[in-house]
Amino acid sequence: MNTILNRLNAVTALATSTILCLVAVVALISYPTHKPSGRVEVHSLQVVQGQAQWHMDRHVQDFVKLQFDVDADFSPLFNWNTKQVFLSLAAQYEGKRHAANNVVVWDRIIRRKGDAHVKLQDANNKYGFREVSRSFENVTSTTFTLKWNVMPHVGILAYGDEARTGELEVPKKVVPVIEEGARRPRPEKMWF
């Protein structure tokens, strides 16, 4: 005859196996299969000199300011298992020191299907877009990609790219910021 501990062990082992199988089925059923639709368009790129305010590197360096439009519908990514969808606009470029660089310049978290249609006009970058070498003189072009990441309640994360711009030329002319009454240009304070 089995003891109470043996019976308890058998019941908990069966319950754990059953729950794990149910979680696996939920993860497979709720994996997003529908692709969202949308576009991203960058209007202007401007290289300015500035100092990072919230970073330990306070040297004067080049920053890229951009204005962009986003019109995308991410509602096909939502189902009963979707906790939230993370969106990001990333810039990809090749520099002198590093072959491939990816910089996130904007992001947003969508928690409800009702907020899944993202429409931005003339939005600015939320985060600083700067080069490791502190100058964009060796960077010729960049591409921007709107990416999404579905975070489910149960299951694996799903990633994807929604929209991509063509290669955009990074301006060589650095715009100095001249304060009123100043004799020489002063670096802009970048509040990224």
C-alpha positions in Angstrom: 0.0 0.0 0.0 1.2 3.5 -0.9 1.8 6.1 1.8 0.2 9.5 1.8 3.4 11.1 0.6 3.6 8.7 -2.4 0.0 9.5 -3.4 0.6 13.3 -3.0 3.7 13.0 -5.1 1.8 11.2 -7.9 -1.1 13.8 -7.8 1.3 16.8 -8.0 3.4 15.2 -10.7 0.3 14.6 -12.8 -1.0 18.1 -12.1 2.3 19.7 -13.0 2.5 17.7 -16.3 -1.1 18.6 -17.2 -0.5 22.3 -16.5 2.7 22.3 -18.6 0.9 20.7 -21.5 -1.9 23.2 -21.3 0.6 26.1 -21.2 2.3 24.7 -24.3 -1.0 24.4 -26.2 -1.9 28.0 -25.2 1.4 29.3 -26.4 1.0 27.5 -29.8 -2.6 28.5 -30.3 -2.1 32.2 -29.5 1.1 32.8 -31.4 0.4 35.8 -33.7 0.0 34.7 -37.3 -1.5 37.9 -38.8 0.8 40.6 -39.9 0.1 44.2 -39.1 0.1 46.9 -41.8 1.6 50.3 -41.8 4.2 52.7 -43.0 7.0 54.9 -41.6 8.3 58.0 -43.3 11.2 60.2 -42.2 10.9 63.9 -43.2 14.1 65.4 -42.0 17.5 64.5 -40.7 19.6 67.2 -39.1 23.0 66.7 -37.5 23.5 69.1 -34.5 26.3 69.5 -32.0 25.2 69.0 -28.4 26.0 67.6 -24.9 24.1 64.7 -23.5 22.4 65.8 -20.2 21.5 62.4 -18.8 24.7 60.5 -19.7 28.1 60.4 -18.1 29.7 61.5 -21.5 29.3 65.2 -21.4 31.6 65.9 -24.3 30.4 68.0 -27.3 29.3 65.5 -29.9 27.1 65.1 -32.9 23.4 64.1 -32.5 20.9 63.4 -35.3 17.5 65.0 -34.9 14.8 63.6 -37.0 11.1 64.1 -37.8 9.0 61.2 -38.9 5.4 60.0 -39.5 4.1 56.6 -38.5 0.7 55.2 -39.6 0.3 51.6 -38.6 -2.4 49.3 -37.3 -1.1 46.7 -34.8 -4.6 45.3 -33.9 -4.0 42.0 -35.7 -1.3 41.2 -33.0 -3.9 41.4 -30.2 -5.7 38.3 -29.0 -6.8 36.9 -25.6 -3.2 36.1 -24.6 -1.6 39.4 -25.6 -0.3 41.3 -22.5 1.2 44.2 -24.5 3.0 45.1 -27.7 6.2 47.0 -27.7 7.0 49.2 -30.7 10.3 50.8 -31.6 11.8 52.8 -34.4 15.4 51.9 -34.9 18.1 53.4 -37.1 20.6 51.1 -38.7 23.9 52.4 -40.1 27.5 51.5 -40.8 30.2 53.4 -39.0 34.0 53.5 -39.2 34.6 51.7 -35.8 31.7 49.2 -36.0 30.3 47.5 -39.1 26.7 47.3 -38.0 25.0 49.8 -35.6 21.4 49.8 -34.3 20.0 52.7 -32.3 16.5 52.9 -31.0 15.3 56.5 -31.4 11.6 56.1 -30.4 9.4 53.5 -28.7 5.9 53.0 -27.3 4.1 50.3 -25.3 0.5 49.4 -26.4 -1.5 47.6 -23.8 -5.0 47.7 -25.3 -6.4 46.7 -28.7 -8.2 50.1 -28.8 -4.8 51.9 -28.8 -3.3 49.7 -31.5 -3.7 52.1 -34.4 -0.6 54.4 -34.1 -0.7 57.6 -36.1 2.1 60.1 -35.5 2.8 63.2 -37.5 6.0 65.2 -37.4 7.2 63.3 -34.3 10.7 63.8 -33.0 13.1 61.2 -31.8 12.6 60.3 -28.1 16.1 59.1 -27.5 19.5 60.5 -28.5 20.8 59.3 -31.8 24.6 59.6 -31.5 27.6 57.8 -32.9 30.2 56.1 -30.6 33.0 58.1 -32.2 31.1 61.4 -31.3 30.9 62.4 -35.0 28.8 61.4 -38.0 31.4 62.4 -40.5 32.2 58.8 -41.5 28.5 57.8 -41.7 27.0 58.2 -45.1 23.5 56.8 -44.8 21.0 55.3 -42.4 17.8 53.2 -42.6 14.9 53.3 -40.2 12.8 50.3 -39.3 9.6 50.1 -37.3 9.7 47.0 -35.2 7.2 45.2 -32.9 7.4 42.7 -30.1 4.4 40.9 -28.8 4.6 40.0 -25.1 2.1 37.4 -24.2 0.7 36.4 -20.8 1.8 32.8 -21.5 4.2 31.6 -24.2 7.1 32.9 -26.2 7.8 36.4 -27.5 7.1 37.2 -31.1 9.1 39.7 -33.0 8.7 41.4 -36.4 9.5 44.3 -38.6 6.6 46.4 -39.8 7.9 49.1 -42.1 11.3 50.2 -43.4 12.5 53.4 -45.0 15.0 53.4 -47.9 18.5 54.5 -47.3 18.6 58.1 -46.2 21.7 60.3 -46.5 23.0 61.6 -43.2 23.8 65.3 -43.7 27.4 66.3 -43.5 26.7 69.8 -42.4 26.6 70.2 -38.6 24.2 72.8 -37.5 25.8 74.9 -34.7 23.3 76.3 -32.2 23.9 80.0 -31.5 22.4 81.4 -28.3 21.1 84.9 -28.3 23.8 87.4 -27.5 26.6 84.8 -27.7 29.8 85.5 -29.6 30.3 81.9 -30.7 28.1 78.9 -31.2 27.4 76.9 -28.0 26.5 73.2 -28.0 22.8 72.5 -27.6 21.7 70.7 -24.5 20.2 67.4 -25.6 17.5 66.3 -23.2 17.2 62.7 -24.4 
